[in-house]
């Protein structure tokens, strides 16, 4: 990870590496979503306009969200490695990255939905309606019940190597390497962080829904 994301790297290369990581992270949950959605796989095989529109929506809507979230995470990682030596940098990555991703993920959805209402007349052309839809949509995304779930888990898949490295370098969590074979311990710890991310996003979105209904 440290060789792909550094502060002294040209911005274009940093962005390219982020894009590659985002695409690689997008493929597994996207394939799983298509496979689990009834009739979706058959539509892709048979062709027609629906698969093209779906993929266009993923590339023009989902991929930018994934890219921005990952860019912020990788930038934090590069800054911590470069400016904070030792244990402090890795702790900062593990403590800040998750809530930062939640905030950016929610904010980007709110911005995109509002722009969709303005530019394409989505949500009846109402910005207020668009904003009200954000929280329920994100509350369901952690359960993989909509396309936003694909984007959510794509950011997590992309961040897996980052968390594994941070956990391995951490003084306390790094001890997991000695209790499990290979990198199994850090990987399991990273997956636990993913679960925390999903729970945090769901709890935040659910709270917003309750505030809106109250």
C-alpha positions in Angstrom: 0.0 0.0 0.0 2.8 2.4 0.9 4.3 2.2 -2.6 1.0 3.0 -4.3 -0.2 5.9 -2.1 2.4 8.4 -1.0 2.4 12.2 -0.7 5.4 12.7 -2.9 3.7 10.8 -5.8 2.4 12.8 -8.7 -1.3 13.7 -8.3 -2.2 12.0 -11.6 -0.6 8.7 -10.5 -2.3 8.9 -7.1 -5.6 9.4 -8.8 -5.0 6.6 -11.2 -4.1 4.2 -8.4 -7.2 5.2 -6.6 -9.3 4.6 -9.7 -7.8 1.2 -10.2 -8.5 0.3 -6.5 -12.0 1.6 -6.8 -12.8 -0.5 -9.9 -11.3 -3.6 -8.3 -13.3 -3.0 -5.2 -16.5 -2.4 -7.3 -16.5 -5.6 -9.2 -17.1 -8.2 -6.5 -20.1 -6.5 -4.9 -21.5 -5.6 -8.3 -21.3 -9.1 -9.5 -22.9 -10.4 -6.3 -25.7 -7.8 -6.6 -26.5 -8.9 -10.1 -26.4 -12.5 -9.1 -28.7 -12.0 -6.1 -31.3 -9.7 -7.9 -34.1 -11.9 -9.4 -34.1 -11.8 -13.1 -31.2 -9.4 -13.4 -28.6 -11.9 -14.6 -31.0 -13.1 -17.3 -31.4 -9.5 -18.5 -27.6 -9.1 -18.8 -27.4 -12.3 -20.8 -30.3 -11.4 -23.1 -29.0 -7.9 -23.7 -31.4 -5.0 -24.3 -31.3 -1.4 -23.0 -31.7 -2.1 -19.3 -28.2 -3.5 -18.7 -26.6 -0.6 -20.5 -28.6 2.0 -18.5 -27.7 0.1 -15.3 -24.0 0.0 -16.0 -24.0 3.7 -17.1 -25.6 4.6 -13.8 -23.0 2.6 -11.9 -20.1 4.3 -13.8 -21.5 7.8 -13.7 -23.0 7.8 -10.2 -21.5 4.9 -8.2 -17.9 5.0 -9.3 -17.4 8.7 -8.6 -18.8 8.1 -5.0 -16.5 5.2 -4.5 -13.5 7.1 -6.0 -14.0 10.2 -3.8 -14.4 8.1 -0.6 -11.4 6.0 -1.4 -9.3 9.0 -2.4 -9.9 10.6 1.0 -9.1 7.4 2.7 -5.9 6.8 0.8 -4.8 10.4 1.2 -5.3 10.1 5.0 -3.2 6.9 4.9 -0.4 8.5 2.9 -0.4 11.6 5.2 -0.3 9.4 8.3 2.6 7.3 7.0 4.6 10.4 5.9 4.0 12.8 8.7 3.3 10.6 11.7 6.0 8.0 12.4 5.3 4.8 14.2 2.2 3.7 16.2 0.4 7.1 16.2 0.0 7.2 12.4 -1.6 3.7 12.2 -3.9 4.5 15.1 -5.0 7.7 13.4 -5.8 5.7 10.2 -7.9 3.2 12.1 -9.8 5.7 14.2 -10.4 8.5 11.6 -10.9 6.6 8.4 -14.1 4.8 9.2 -16.2 7.8 10.4 -14.7 10.0 7.6 -15.9 7.5 5.1 -19.4 7.5 6.6 -19.6 11.3 6.5 -18.4 11.5 2.9 -20.6 8.6 1.8 -23.7 10.3 3.2 -22.8 13.8 2.0 -22.1 12.6 -1.6 -25.4 10.8 -1.8 -27.2 14.0 -0.6 -25.4 16.1 -3.2 -26.0 13.6 -6.1 -29.7 13.2 -5.2 -30.2 16.9 -5.0 -28.4 17.5 -8.4 -30.5 14.7 -9.9 -33.7 16.5 -8.8 -32.4 19.8 -10.4 -30.9 18.4 -13.6 -33.0 15.4 -14.4 -36.3 16.0 -12.6 -35.8 13.0 -10.4 -37.8 12.8 -7.2 -40.5 14.9 -8.8 -37.9 17.7 -9.2 -38.1 18.4 -5.5 -34.8 18.9 -3.6 -36.5 18.3 -0.3 -37.9 14.9 -1.4 -34.5 14.0 -2.7 -32.9 14.8 0.6 -35.6 12.9 2.5 -34.9 9.8 0.4 -31.1 9.7 1.2 -31.4 8.4 4.8 -33.9 5.5 4.1 -31.8 4.5 1.1 -28.6 4.4 3.1 -30.2 2.6 6.0 -31.0 -0.3 3.5 -27.7 -0.2 1.8 -25.8 -1.9 4.6 -28.2 -4.8 4.2 -27.4 -4.9 0.5 -31.0 -4.2 -0.5 -30.3 -1.6 -3.1 -27.6 -0.4 -5.5 -26.1 1.9 -2.8 -25.2 -1.2 -1.0 -22.9 -2.1 -3.9 -21.2 1.3 -3.6 -20.9 1.0 0.2 -19.2 -2.4 0.1 -17.1 -1.5 -2.9 -15.4 1.2 -0.7 -14.9 -1.4 2.0 -13.3 -4.0 -0.4 -11.0 -1.2 -1.7 -9.9 -0.3 1.8 -9.2 -3.9 2.9 -5.5 -3.7 2.1 -5.2 -0.4 3.9 -6.7 -1.7 7.1 -4.7 -4.9 7.0 -1.5 -2.9 6.8 -2.5 -0.4 9.5 -3.5 -3.3 11.8 -0.2 -5.1 11.2 1.8 -2.0 12.0 -0.2 -1.2 15.1 1.5 -2.1 18.4 -1.5 -3.8 19.9 -3.5 -5.0 17.0 -0.3 -6.2 15.3 0.0 -8.9 17.9 -2.9 -10.7 16.1 -0.2 -11.9 13.6 1.3 -14.1 16.2 -2.0 -15.6 17.3 -3.3 -16.6 13.9 -1.6 -18.2 10.9 -0.3 -15.8 8.2 -2.3 -12.6 7.8 -5.5 -14.2 9.1 -5.7 -12.2 12.3 -5.3 -8.7 10.6 -7.8 -9.7 7.9 -10.4 -10.8 10.4 -9.8 -7.5 12.4 -10.2 -5.5 9.2 -13.5 -7.3 8.4 -14.7 -6.5 11.9 -14.0 -2.8 11.2 -16.1 -3.2 8.0 -18.9 -4.5 10.2 -18.5 -1.5 12.4 -18.6 0.8 9.4 -21.9 -0.8 8.2 -23.4 -0.5 11.7 -22.3 3.1 12.0 -23.8 4.1 8.6 -27.0 2.2 9.4 -27.4 3.8 12.8 -26.7 7.3 11.4 -29.1 6.9 8.6 -31.8 5.4 10.9 -31.4 8.3 13.3 -31.8 10.8 10.4 -35.0 9.0 9.3 -36.4 9.2 12.8 -35.6 12.9 13.1 -37.3 13.5 9.7 -40.4 11.6 10.7 -40.5 13.3 14.1 
